[in-house]
Amino acid sequence: MSTKEKIRERVSVQEVTARNNEIIVYNDDVNTFDHVIETLMRVCEHTAEQAEQCSLIIHYNGKCTVKTGLIAKLKPQCTQLLEAGLSAEII
């Protein structure tokens, strides 16, 4: 095996990473824009602009990915979103 082949082999092994999951928030007829924005800022650590953009996407598209990451980090955040009355799930 040549040196180039060994390097390629090492790189391909290092590229294997943990699968990221997503928190999806769905539109509803209950929560106000302000509540959704404030909740996304508090729970998902969004800036005001990010939270506002997500709330508009949720409203017009029916859903939006609001956070991606490892399941262990997303579970407590999704729970907080649900406790705040938002409709959310991890996929």
C-alpha positions in Angstrom: 0.0 0.0 0.0 1.4 3.4 -1.0 1.6 6.4 1.3 -1.2 8.1 -0.6 -3.5 5.1 -0.1 -2.7 5.1 3.7 -3.5 8.8 4.0 -6.8 8.4 2.1 -7.7 5.5 4.3 -7.1 7.5 7.5 -9.1 10.4 6.2 -12.2 8.3 5.3 -12.2 6.8 8.8 -12.0 10.2 10.5 -14.9 11.5 8.4 -17.3 9.2 10.2 -19.2 11.4 12.6 -22.2 11.1 14.9 -25.6 11.6 13.2 -27.2 15.0 13.9 -30.9 15.1 14.8 -33.2 18.0 14.4 -35.9 19.7 16.5 -38.8 20.5 14.4 -41.4 23.1 15.6 -44.9 23.0 14.0 -47.4 25.7 13.4 -50.5 25.9 15.6 -53.4 28.3 16.2 -52.6 28.8 19.8 -49.2 30.4 20.3 -48.4 34.0 19.5 -45.4 35.1 17.5 -44.0 36.8 20.6 -44.3 33.6 22.7 -42.6 31.5 20.0 -39.8 34.0 19.5 -39.2 34.4 23.3 -39.3 30.6 23.8 -36.8 29.9 20.9 -34.5 32.6 22.3 -34.6 31.1 25.8 -34.6 27.4 25.0 -32.6 27.2 21.8 -30.4 30.2 22.5 -31.4 31.9 19.2 -30.8 35.6 18.6 -33.9 37.7 18.3 -33.4 37.7 14.5 -33.0 33.9 14.3 -36.1 33.3 16.4 -38.2 35.8 14.4 -37.1 34.1 11.1 -38.0 30.7 12.5 -41.4 31.9 13.7 -42.2 33.2 10.2 -41.0 30.0 8.6 -43.2 28.0 11.0 -46.2 30.2 10.3 -45.9 30.2 6.5 -44.5 26.6 5.9 -46.1 24.8 8.8 -42.9 23.8 10.4 -39.2 24.7 10.8 -36.0 23.0 12.0 -35.0 25.2 15.0 -32.0 23.2 16.3 -29.7 20.4 15.1 -27.3 18.4 17.2 -26.8 15.3 19.2 -29.9 13.7 20.6 -28.6 14.0 24.2 -28.5 17.8 23.9 -31.8 18.1 22.0 -34.0 16.0 24.3 -34.0 18.5 27.2 -34.5 21.4 24.7 -37.4 19.7 23.0 -39.0 19.0 26.4 -38.7 22.6 27.3 -40.4 23.6 24.0 -43.2 21.2 24.7 -43.6 22.4 28.3 -43.9 26.0 26.9 -46.8 24.8 24.8 -45.1 24.6 21.4 -45.7 21.6 19.1 -42.2 20.1 18.6 -40.5 16.8 17.9 -37.0 15.4 17.3 -36.3 13.6 14.1 
